[in-house]
Amino acid sequence: MNNELVKTIKSISSLTEELIKTIESNDFSKLEYTLDKRQKEIDSLHMIGCTKEQYRSVEKSFELDNLQQKLFKLMEQKRSEIKEKLDVVTKNKFVTNSYNHHNTMGSKIFSKKI
């Protein structure tokens, strides 16, 4: 039982490190697959049937908590960067559409014969 716990925590730790590297390199194509794989490992922890103390001791030895905090901060940072880029694109699209709409209205006024 303890051996299986160590194996699972080690796998979660390596997948978390892989996620961090993936996000840092902006290679988002592998992100979903790695997240799904990590989630399956986390779900398998429920089937092991270990105590909280056993889990905590193994988790501390692999510094999983620190890795998870680093991953969450990095994901939040990337999310903010992407959101800012999307906001700029949306704003530019709105301005362009408004300008084009304004120009078509103005051209109709000037094309009338007096």
Secondary structure, 3 states (H helix, E strand, C coil): CHHHHHHHHHHHHHHHHHHHHHHHCCCCCCHHHHHHHHHHHHHHHHHHCCCHHHHHHHHHHCCHHHHHHHHHHHHHHHHHHHHHHHHHHHHHHHHHHHHHHHHHHHHHHHCCCC
